[in-house]
Amino acid sequence: MDTSGVSVREEREVVTAHGHPLISSTHKSTFEVTKDEHLTERGDCIIAVGADKGAVDLNPAFKKLARRNGSEITITIRVDGLEETIKARGSRRLTFTDPKDLVVRKSRYTCGRTIAIEADKAAVDLSRSLVERLKNPRQKVEVILTVRVRSV
């Protein structure tokens, strides 16, 4: 409980992936991290490949909190000394059923790949210096997912 009498529950998940030369990060409403190693120029929402987890692999405690309406999800992308943070929300409609993809959306649309909605950034909004580093296939990418639920 914090000083205002509000209880805060939090769960954290770390996903490791790597860059790819074809990452363009130009999609206007989503960004995605995938277990796939292959990427084409059409994959403009993908920001990292070779992920060690898909939506279905996220820990049950994280998924339970993220499925609560009003939950806050922070996505931090770390690559080569740079860090970018995205704020989003959870939803009771999140199913976390996809075995290979993690998708964050600006919209409220959900499917088995969706891990957060109402994000304040999509692929196109990420800093270009971060995106340049994401183009290096030998570059490790760390995606830290933190979900918080406040209750009185």
Backbone bond lengths (Angstrom), bond angles and torsions (degrees), N, CA, C in turn:
res aa  C-N    CA-C-N  psi(-1)  N-CA   C-N-CA  omega(-1)  CA-C   N-CA-C  phi
1 M - - - 1.447 - - 1.526 108.77 -
2 D 1.338 116.82 138.25 1.460 118.77 177.12 1.530 109.37 -89.31
3 T 1.323 116.85 -176.89 1.471 121.32 -174.13 1.524 113.69 -66.54
4 S 1.325 117.95 -17.96 1.465 120.19 179.98 1.529 112.25 -90.45
5 G 1.329 117.08 3.76 1.457 120.27 -179.14 1.513 113.71 84.45
6 V 1.330 116.55 10.29 1.459 120.86 179.34 1.531 108.81 -94.75
7 S 1.303 116.19 130.33 1.458 122.47 176.99 1.528 108.62 -86.67
8 V 1.329 116.70 133.68 1.461 121.29 179.44 1.522 108.47 -121.80
9 R 1.325 115.65 122.22 1.466 121.26 173.76 1.513 107.42 -105.47
10 E 1.332 115.46 140.41 1.455 119.67 -175.76 1.526 110.24 -141.55
11 E 1.312 115.81 141.12 1.466 122.60 173.28 1.521 107.89 -133.14
12 R 1.324 114.90 146.24 1.461 120.73 -177.25 1.517 110.11 -128.41
13 E 1.307 114.79 144.81 1.462 122.29 179.53 1.519 107.75 -137.63
14 V 1.331 117.49 137.08 1.464 121.06 177.96 1.527 108.87 -117.68
15 V 1.318 115.56 128.72 1.462 122.40 178.53 1.527 107.05 -116.12
16 T 1.323 116.20 132.13 1.456 121.43 178.64 1.526 108.89 -110.54
17 A 1.328 115.64 135.31 1.460 122.13 179.46 1.531 107.64 -146.31
18 H 1.327 117.34 -165.59 1.463 119.96 175.26 1.529 109.83 -148.31
19 G 1.320 114.71 170.91 1.452 121.17 -176.73 1.524 112.89 -79.40
20 H 1.348 115.00 178.64 1.464 122.40 179.52 1.536 107.91 -155.81
21 P 1.333 118.01 139.50 1.471 120.61 -177.34 1.533 115.05 -59.13
22 L 1.337 118.01 -24.73 1.462 120.35 -177.34 1.533 113.73 -92.14
23 I 1.308 117.79 7.86 1.467 119.09 177.86 1.532 108.91 -67.68
24 S 1.340 115.43 123.32 1.471 120.59 179.29 1.525 111.51 -112.50
25 S 1.326 117.14 -28.04 1.465 123.09 176.90 1.531 111.31 51.96
26 T 1.353 115.69 56.44 1.468 119.85 -177.91 1.529 113.93 -118.19
27 H 1.316 117.51 0.11 1.471 119.92 -178.55 1.523 110.04 -66.03
28 K 1.323 116.28 139.03 1.471 120.94 -172.27 1.528 115.01 -89.60
29 S 1.341 118.44 -11.20 1.467 117.58 -176.45 1.524 115.98 -131.05
30 T 1.341 117.93 -6.90 1.465 120.19 179.65 1.519 110.89 -144.01
31 F 1.336 115.41 167.68 1.457 121.05 159.23 1.515 107.60 -141.34
32 E 1.328 115.51 155.61 1.459 121.03 -172.47 1.517 111.55 -140.45
33 V 1.326 114.70 143.86 1.459 123.81 169.28 1.523 104.97 -118.11
34 T 1.338 117.23 134.59 1.464 120.21 -174.38 1.528 112.03 -132.17
35 K 1.315 115.75 153.16 1.463 121.52 172.91 1.527 110.66 -73.00
36 D 1.333 117.27 -23.37 1.466 120.71 179.95 1.523 110.44 -55.66
37 E 1.326 115.73 146.18 1.468 121.12 174.84 1.526 110.69 -96.62
38 H 1.332 115.87 -23.69 1.464 121.93 -175.97 1.533 109.85 -90.32
39 L 1.306 116.92 139.63 1.463 122.56 178.99 1.524 108.13 -142.28
40 T 1.331 115.43 137.76 1.465 119.77 174.90 1.527 108.39 -109.69
41 E 1.324 116.25 171.74 1.463 120.74 179.69 1.524 111.95 -64.41
42 R 1.320 117.73 -19.38 1.469 121.19 179.35 1.535 111.52 -75.24
43 G 1.323 118.48 -16.94 1.468 122.14 -177.83 1.514 111.88 -80.35
44 D 1.329 117.24 59.83 1.467 121.18 -173.03 1.529 114.69 -75.10
45 C 1.337 117.35 -7.05 1.465 119.85 177.00 1.525 111.37 -95.43
46 I 1.328 118.03 -15.97 1.463 122.00 -175.13 1.520 110.15 -76.08
47 I 1.344 114.88 129.37 1.468 120.36 -179.38 1.526 112.45 -113.38
48 A 1.352 117.66 -11.38 1.464 121.02 177.31 1.524 108.73 -161.30
49 V 1.331 115.65 150.30 1.465 122.28 -179.09 1.531 109.57 -124.55
50 G 1.336 115.95 172.88 1.462 120.33 176.70 1.517 113.33 66.04
51 A 1.325 116.67 30.48 1.470 120.91 -177.85 1.523 111.19 -63.95
52 D 1.318 115.88 149.53 1.466 119.92 178.49 1.533 112.56 -86.86
53 K 1.346 117.40 -1.46 1.462 120.82 179.39 1.522 110.08 -147.25
54 G 1.341 114.89 147.22 1.457 122.64 166.95 1.523 106.92 -108.78
55 A 1.322 117.04 -179.25 1.469 120.79 -177.60 1.526 111.86 -56.60
56 V 1.321 117.55 -41.21 1.462 121.20 -177.67 1.531 112.13 -64.87
57 D 1.334 117.63 -25.20 1.465 122.22 -176.25 1.525 114.75 -82.86
58 L 1.331 117.76 -11.17 1.460 120.05 -179.30 1.525 109.39 -63.27
59 N 1.333 115.92 148.49 1.467 118.54 -173.56 1.527 111.93 -66.36
60 P 1.328 116.58 145.61 1.468 121.54 -176.15 1.527 114.05 -56.55
61 A 1.323 118.11 -36.09 1.472 120.48 179.87 1.529 110.85 -66.08
62 F 1.339 116.85 -39.83 1.465 120.82 176.66 1.527 109.66 -62.17
63 K 1.326 116.61 -48.87 1.470 121.08 -177.31 1.530 110.85 -62.58
64 K 1.306 117.34 -39.76 1.469 120.60 -179.53 1.527 111.28 -61.08
65 L 1.336 116.94 -46.22 1.467 119.83 179.14 1.531 111.24 -68.89
66 A 1.330 117.52 -39.62 1.472 121.34 -178.93 1.519 111.74 -65.48
67 R 1.320 116.98 -24.20 1.474 120.92 179.32 1.517 112.53 -80.43
68 R 1.314 118.36 1.12 1.460 120.71 179.05 1.524 109.29 -90.57
69 N 1.324 115.86 127.72 1.465 119.24 175.02 1.521 107.90 -58.91
70 G 1.307 116.36 139.13 1.460 120.58 -178.68 1.516 113.56 90.34
71 S 1.326 117.82 -5.94 1.466 118.82 177.63 1.530 109.30 -70.52
72 E 1.314 114.62 145.78 1.468 122.01 179.42 1.514 108.13 -107.52
73 I 1.327 116.48 129.60 1.458 121.09 179.91 1.523 108.35 -118.74
74 T 1.320 115.17 126.56 1.457 121.76 176.23 1.523 107.81 -109.50
75 I 1.315 116.15 129.12 1.455 121.67 178.27 1.527 106.65 -113.71
76 T 1.320 116.44 120.33 1.461 120.84 178.26 1.516 108.11 -113.20
77 I 1.329 115.98 124.83 1.465 121.85 179.24 1.526 106.92 -105.50
78 R 1.331 116.16 121.86 1.465 121.54 179.16 1.522 109.23 -117.80
79 V 1.324 114.86 128.49 1.462 120.15 178.51 1.524 109.54 -151.96
80 D 1.326 115.80 122.09 1.467 122.47 173.80 1.530 113.09 49.25
81 G 1.320 117.32 47.48 1.453 121.24 176.74 1.518 115.42 84.71
82 L 1.321 117.79 -8.87 1.464 121.22 176.59 1.522 109.49 -99.98
83 E 1.328 114.95 152.50 1.455 120.61 -179.50 1.520 109.30 -142.06
84 E 1.323 115.49 138.09 1.466 120.54 176.04 1.519 107.76 -133.38
85 T 1.337 116.02 140.37 1.460 121.14 -177.59 1.517 110.38 -118.22
86 I 1.326 114.46 137.11 1.467 122.63 178.59 1.517 107.17 -122.32
87 K 1.306 116.87 134.73 1.470 122.68 176.61 1.512 108.29 -103.32
88 A 1.335 116.21 135.55 1.462 121.21 -179.24 1.532 108.91 -148.57
89 R 1.318 115.77 -173.47 1.470 121.51 -178.81 1.520 110.16 -130.66
90 G 1.321 113.82 157.54 1.454 120.71 172.11 1.519 109.01 -94.07
91 S 1.337 115.91 -177.68 1.463 121.52 -179.44 1.525 109.38 -164.16
92 R 1.304 115.52 147.68 1.471 119.64 176.15 1.529 110.78 -65.18
93 R 1.343 117.87 -14.85 1.464 121.55 -179.96 1.531 113.74 -84.51
94 L 1.329 118.16 -5.13 1.463 120.32 178.81 1.532 109.69 -70.70
95 T 1.333 116.45 131.50 1.473 119.98 -177.88 1.531 113.53 -110.64
96 F 1.317 118.52 -23.19 1.474 122.63 177.82 1.529 112.37 53.03
97 T 1.321 117.77 47.10 1.463 120.10 -175.85 1.531 114.63 -102.90
98 D 1.316 118.11 -10.91 1.461 118.98 -175.35 1.532 111.12 -76.04
99 P 1.338 117.51 133.04 1.464 119.87 -177.21 1.530 115.21 -80.30
100 K 1.342 118.51 -12.57 1.468 117.40 -174.39 1.523 116.61 -130.28
101 D 1.333 119.40 -17.47 1.461 120.16 -173.54 1.525 113.01 -117.64
102 L 1.339 114.48 152.67 1.467 124.31 173.29 1.524 106.32 -128.78
103 V 1.330 117.53 113.53 1.462 121.18 -176.05 1.530 109.59 -119.62
104 V 1.326 115.09 132.11 1.466 123.08 175.16 1.524 106.25 -111.96
105 R 1.345 116.02 132.13 1.465 121.06 -173.29 1.529 111.92 -122.74
106 K 1.331 115.49 145.25 1.467 120.71 170.75 1.527 110.53 -74.18
107 S 1.313 116.27 -29.03 1.465 121.86 -177.56 1.531 110.56 -82.30
108 R 1.332 115.03 -174.03 1.464 121.01 175.91 1.525 112.17 -100.45
109 Y 1.322 116.78 3.25 1.466 121.13 -178.91 1.531 109.92 -63.22
110 T 1.325 116.19 139.52 1.461 120.49 175.24 1.519 110.62 -131.03
111 C 1.325 115.34 150.29 1.456 124.02 170.57 1.521 105.26 -153.67
112 G 1.306 118.61 -175.31 1.460 121.49 -176.86 1.515 114.76 -63.07
113 R 1.343 117.16 -19.32 1.469 122.50 179.88 1.524 112.98 -87.10
114 T 1.334 116.77 -18.35 1.460 121.99 -173.52 1.523 111.09 -75.35
115 I 1.350 116.32 129.77 1.465 120.37 176.68 1.524 112.28 -115.66
116 A 1.335 117.95 -9.95 1.464 121.80 177.92 1.530 108.57 -164.11
117 I 1.343 115.79 149.93 1.466 121.86 -179.41 1.528 109.85 -127.82
118 E 1.318 115.78 172.71 1.469 123.09 178.55 1.530 112.18 52.32
119 A 1.333 115.15 41.07 1.465 121.07 -179.98 1.522 110.94 -71.16
120 D 1.324 115.89 150.98 1.465 119.46 178.25 1.531 112.88 -87.17
121 K 1.352 117.04 -2.33 1.462 120.60 177.16 1.524 109.70 -145.73
122 A 1.329 114.60 149.66 1.460 122.73 170.29 1.529 106.83 -118.23
123 A 1.317 117.05 -176.00 1.465 120.86 -177.94 1.532 112.26 -54.42
124 V 1.324 117.10 -42.76 1.464 121.68 -177.59 1.532 112.81 -64.45
125 D 1.328 117.32 -23.71 1.461 121.66 -177.00 1.527 113.82 -85.62
126 L 1.323 117.71 -8.74 1.464 120.44 -179.37 1.522 110.05 -71.11
127 S 1.330 116.03 148.35 1.464 119.87 -177.97 1.526 109.79 -61.24
128 R 1.301 115.35 139.60 1.465 120.27 -177.47 1.528 111.22 -67.28
129 S 1.319 118.65 -28.52 1.470 118.99 177.08 1.527 110.16 -67.86
130 L 1.324 117.65 -36.18 1.461 121.50 174.87 1.530 109.72 -65.32
131 V 1.334 116.73 -46.03 1.468 121.45 -179.08 1.530 110.88 -60.28
132 E 1.320 118.18 -39.87 1.467 120.86 177.90 1.522 110.96 -58.55
133 R 1.314 117.30 -40.71 1.466 121.39 178.22 1.533 111.19 -69.60
134 L 1.334 116.85 -31.04 1.465 120.85 179.33 1.530 112.22 -69.52
135 K 1.316 117.55 -12.26 1.470 121.63 179.27 1.528 112.65 -82.29
136 N 1.316 117.71 -8.11 1.462 121.96 -178.85 1.532 109.05 -87.00
137 P 1.338 118.58 114.97 1.462 121.05 -176.68 1.536 113.60 -66.54
138 R 1.324 117.50 -18.18 1.463 120.59 178.32 1.531 112.11 -92.31
139 Q 1.328 115.85 -1.05 1.461 120.45 -176.11 1.525 111.68 -85.52
140 K 1.331 115.92 122.56 1.461 120.64 176.03 1.529 108.91 -72.92
141 V 1.328 115.46 138.17 1.460 122.62 177.71 1.527 107.19 -121.17
142 E 1.318 115.83 128.77 1.458 120.96 177.50 1.528 108.27 -112.46
143 V 1.328 116.12 127.89 1.457 121.83 178.75 1.525 106.68 -117.32
144 I 1.327 115.85 112.77 1.464 121.40 -178.85 1.523 108.54 -101.82
145 L 1.325 115.68 120.74 1.464 122.61 179.89 1.515 107.37 -106.42
146 T 1.326 116.63 124.82 1.455 121.21 178.19 1.522 108.45 -127.06
147 V 1.328 116.67 123.98 1.454 120.81 177.11 1.524 108.55 -111.07
148 R 1.350 115.93 136.29 1.462 121.83 179.12 1.518 108.74 -128.73
149 V 1.321 114.66 138.51 1.449 121.79 175.74 1.528 106.75 -128.46
150 R 1.316 115.62 125.74 1.471 121.54 178.35 1.521 108.93 -103.64
151 S 1.327 115.61 138.83 1.469 119.60 174.70 1.533 109.33 -145.47
152 V 1.319 114.38 150.83 1.455 120.12 -177.96 1.518 109.79 -90.31
